Amino acid sequence: MEILLKPLTDTLGAEIKGLNLQYPIDDGTLHKLKSAFTNHSVLLFRDQHLTPEQQISFSQQFGPLEIHVSKKYLLQGHPEILVLSNEKNSDGSRVSIADGGTGWHSDLSYMERPAMASLLYAVKTPDTPGIAQDTAWSSGYRAYETLPVELKKRVESLKGIHLFDQDQNPRMPPIDTKYRDKHTPALRALTPPKEHPMVRTHPETGRKALYISIRFTIGIAGLPEDEENELLDALFAHQADQGNDYVHQWRTGDLVLWDNRCTNHRALGQISEPPNIRRMHRTTLSGDVPY
């Protein structure tokens, strides 16, 4: 099957044209997609019309899927799909996680085996221009490679402490209960702090990436508090200075696949209110222990 690959930026990202993901993909095409994924870190597929079953089937061709710890926001009948939407139930409660992650992060970095990749499918986006949140991606490769030499030396052998609970992260704004739930004791028990190398080696490319995020990295193992805060602030400032390597403006039918091992991402813009509906379905590929 012939496909067309169009790079999105010089740093990362490529749009894949010529594929209808409703149908099975032959081995040769899948090999090309996996190669493009390894080389570009972010892949965009436009104009798709996927049922939940079809999204799950396509995702599983890249590996086994992860079930998110926020069980109440999984799609009924399809626990492989995490729902992100601003829709509300008849009693006014939310049907899902709503904010999509406004702080830079790598999905599930707070787990012992963080997510290898994520696939986000736009089931519905608002018709009004400017309403839908965009999503930005940044390269962990570039963040590491552009570090000043002294910072590189300092972080090379250190481990960052990752935590899901935003209430325990002093660098993130307090949780707005209008859009988010506070973490329950049961959820905290499922997501204790995890330590991962701050410089992560990609298992396929062999390249090193800066593997921290302002959303989930709350400390550095073995450093006193003042030293870890000073170092994290410098690293987060460096990440921010790198800017957005690719910003995606969502439209209905878009599916984006990205590599959590070497990218961070975040949602941009404000959460809209109904009747401007934004509904996204996310599948997540299981990963391995970072090194």
TALIN-V304986 format. One record per pair of residues at least 4 apart in sequence whose C-alpha atoms are under 7 Angstrom apart, sorted by the first residue. I is the first residue (numbers start at 1). J is the second residue. D is the distance in Angstrom with one decimal. If there is no record, write none. Layout:
i-><I I>
j-><J J>
d-><D D>
This chain:
i-><1 3 3 3 3 4 4 4 5 5 5 5 6 6 6 7 7 7 8 8 8 8 9 9 11 12 12 12 12 12 13 13 13 13 14 14 14 14 15 15 15 16 16 16 17 20 21 21 22 22 25 25 26 27 28 29 30 31 32 33 34 35 36 37 37 37 41 41 42 42 42 42 43 43 43 44 44 44 45 45 45 46 46 46 47 47 48 48 49 50 50 51 52 53 54 55 56 56 57 59 60 60 63 64 64 65 65 65 65 65 66 66 66 66 67 67 68 73 73 73 73 73 74 74 74 74 75 75 75 75 80 81 81 81 82 82 82 83 83 83 83 83 84 84 84 84 84 84 84 85 85 85 85 85 85 86 86 86 86 86 87 87 87 87 88 88 88 88 89 89 89 97 98 99 99 100 101 101 102 102 102 103 103 103 104 104 104 104 104 104 105 105 105 105 105 105 105 106 106 106 106 106 107 107 108 108 109 109 109 110 110 110 110 110 110 110 110 111 111 112 112 113 113 113 114 114 114 115 115 115 115 115 116 116 116 116 116 116 117 117 117 117 117 117 118 118 118 118 118 118 118 119 119 119 119 119 119 119 120 120 120 120 120 120 120 121 121 121 121 121 121 121 122 122 122 122 122 122 122 122 123 123 123 123 123 124 124 124 124 124 125 125 125 125 125 125 126 126 126 126 126 131 132 132 133 133 133 133 134 134 134 134 134 134 134 135 135 135 135 135 135 135 136 136 136 136 136 136 136 137 137 137 137 137 137 137 137 138 138 138 138 138 138 139 139 139 139 139 140 140 140 140 140 140 140 141 141 141 141 141 142 143 143 143 143 144 144 144 147 147 148 149 150 151 152 155 155 156 158 158 159 159 159 159 159 159 160 160 160 160 160 160 160 160 160 161 161 161 161 161 161 161 161 161 162 162 162 162 162 162 163 163 163 163 163 163 164 164 165 165 166 167 167 169 171 172 175 176 177 183 183 184 185 186 187 188 196 197 197 197 198 198 198 199 199 199 199 200 200 200 200 200 200 201 201 201 201 201 202 202 202 202 209 212 213 214 219 220 223 223 224 225 226 227 228 229 230 231 232 233 234 235 236 237 238 250 259 260 272>
j-><29 16 17 18 19 16 17 18 14 15 16 17 14 15 16 13 14 15 12 13 14 15 13 246 245 40 41 42 139 245 40 41 42 43 40 42 43 44 43 44 45 43 44 45 45 48 48 58 50 54 29 30 30 31 32 33 34 35 36 37 38 39 40 41 42 43 258 259 256 257 258 259 256 257 258 255 256 257 254 255 256 253 254 255 253 254 253 254 253 54 55 55 56 57 58 59 60 283 61 283 64 65 285 285 286 80 283 284 285 286 80 284 285 286 79 80 82 82 83 95 96 97 79 81 82 83 79 81 82 83 283 281 282 283 281 282 283 96 97 280 281 282 96 97 98 100 279 280 281 96 97 98 278 279 280 98 273 277 278 279 94 95 274 277 92 93 94 95 93 94 95 180 179 179 271 267 266 267 266 267 268 214 215 266 213 214 215 264 265 266 213 214 215 216 264 265 266 213 260 263 264 265 115 260 114 115 114 115 162 114 162 163 164 191 193 194 216 191 194 194 289 287 288 289 287 288 289 260 284 285 286 287 259 260 261 285 286 287 257 258 259 260 284 285 257 258 259 282 283 284 285 255 256 257 258 282 283 284 255 256 257 280 281 282 283 253 254 255 256 280 281 282 251 252 253 254 255 279 280 281 252 253 279 280 281 252 277 278 279 280 132 251 252 277 278 279 131 132 276 277 278 272 250 278 267 268 269 270 247 248 249 250 267 268 269 247 248 249 265 266 267 268 244 246 247 248 265 266 267 244 245 246 247 263 264 265 266 244 245 246 263 264 265 143 245 262 263 264 144 209 210 211 262 263 264 145 208 209 210 262 146 147 210 239 242 208 209 210 151 152 152 153 154 155 156 198 199 199 197 198 195 196 197 198 220 221 195 196 197 198 212 217 219 220 221 193 194 195 196 217 218 219 220 221 193 194 195 216 217 218 192 193 194 216 217 218 191 216 183 188 172 174 175 218 214 215 180 180 181 187 188 188 189 190 191 192 290 211 290 291 210 211 212 208 209 210 211 208 209 210 211 290 291 206 207 208 209 291 206 207 208 261 262 217 217 236 228 228 227 228 228 229 230 231 232 233 234 235 236 237 238 239 240 241 242 254 263 264 276>
d-><5.9 6.8 5.8 5.0 6.7 5.8 4.9 6.3 6.3 5.8 4.8 6.4 5.3 5.0 6.5 5.9 4.0 6.2 6.9 5.0 4.8 6.5 6.1 6.7 6.4 4.9 6.1 6.4 7.0 6.9 5.0 6.1 4.4 5.7 6.2 6.4 5.1 6.2 5.7 4.5 6.1 6.7 6.0 5.5 6.8 6.6 6.7 6.8 6.0 5.8 6.3 6.2 6.2 6.1 6.5 6.2 6.2 6.2 6.1 6.0 6.2 6.2 5.8 5.1 6.4 6.3 5.6 5.2 7.0 5.7 4.3 6.5 5.6 5.1 6.3 6.0 4.6 6.6 5.8 5.1 6.3 6.1 4.6 6.4 4.6 5.9 4.6 6.2 5.9 5.6 5.9 6.3 6.2 6.1 6.1 6.1 6.1 7.0 6.8 7.0 5.6 6.5 6.1 5.8 5.8 6.6 7.0 5.6 4.5 5.4 6.7 5.4 5.6 5.1 6.4 5.4 6.9 6.0 5.8 6.8 4.8 6.5 5.2 5.7 4.6 5.9 5.7 5.6 6.1 6.1 6.0 6.0 5.3 5.0 5.8 5.1 6.5 5.6 6.8 6.0 4.9 6.4 5.4 5.1 5.4 6.5 5.9 5.1 6.3 5.7 6.5 5.2 5.4 4.3 6.1 5.4 6.6 6.3 6.0 7.0 6.2 6.0 6.7 6.4 5.5 5.5 4.4 5.4 5.3 6.0 6.0 6.6 5.8 6.7 6.5 5.8 5.6 5.5 5.1 4.6 6.4 6.4 5.2 5.5 5.7 5.8 5.8 5.8 5.3 4.8 4.9 6.7 5.4 6.5 5.0 5.6 6.5 6.9 5.3 6.7 4.9 6.6 6.0 6.3 4.9 5.5 4.7 6.9 6.5 6.7 4.8 5.1 5.7 6.9 6.6 5.7 6.7 6.8 6.4 6.3 6.3 5.5 4.7 4.7 5.4 6.5 7.0 6.4 6.5 5.7 4.9 4.6 6.2 5.5 6.0 5.4 5.5 4.2 7.0 5.5 4.5 5.0 6.0 5.1 5.7 5.6 6.9 6.9 5.9 4.4 6.0 6.7 5.5 4.4 6.7 5.5 5.2 6.2 5.5 5.4 6.6 6.5 5.7 4.4 6.6 6.9 5.8 4.3 6.6 5.5 5.2 6.3 6.7 5.1 5.4 5.3 6.4 6.3 4.7 6.7 5.8 6.2 5.5 5.5 6.9 5.0 6.8 5.4 5.1 7.0 6.2 5.8 5.3 6.1 4.5 6.5 6.3 5.9 5.1 5.4 5.9 6.3 6.9 6.7 6.4 5.5 5.1 6.6 6.7 5.5 4.8 6.1 6.0 5.1 6.7 5.7 5.3 7.0 6.9 5.7 4.6 5.7 5.8 5.6 4.2 6.2 5.4 5.5 6.5 5.9 5.8 5.3 6.4 6.6 5.7 4.3 6.8 5.4 4.9 6.8 5.6 5.3 6.2 6.2 6.8 6.2 4.7 6.7 6.2 4.5 5.0 6.6 4.7 4.9 6.8 6.1 6.0 4.2 6.5 6.2 5.9 6.5 6.0 6.0 6.9 7.0 5.4 4.8 6.2 6.0 6.3 6.4 6.3 6.3 6.0 6.3 6.8 5.9 6.0 5.9 5.8 5.1 4.3 5.1 5.8 5.6 5.5 5.4 6.1 5.4 6.8 6.2 5.9 4.5 6.1 6.3 5.6 4.6 6.7 5.5 5.8 4.9 5.5 6.3 5.6 5.2 6.2 5.0 4.4 6.0 6.7 4.9 6.7 5.2 6.5 6.7 6.4 6.0 6.3 7.0 6.8 6.7 6.9 5.8 6.9 6.6 6.5 6.0 5.8 6.0 6.4 6.2 6.2 6.5 6.4 6.2 6.3 7.0 6.8 6.2 5.9 4.9 6.0 6.2 5.6 4.8 5.5 5.5 5.2 6.3 5.8 6.3 5.6 5.7 5.6 4.5 6.4 5.9 5.0 5.5 6.3 6.6 5.6 5.7 5.3 6.5 6.2 5.6 6.2 5.6 6.1 6.0 6.2 6.2 6.0 5.9 6.3 6.3 6.0 6.0 6.2 6.2 6.2 6.1 6.5 6.6 6.2 6.8 6.4>
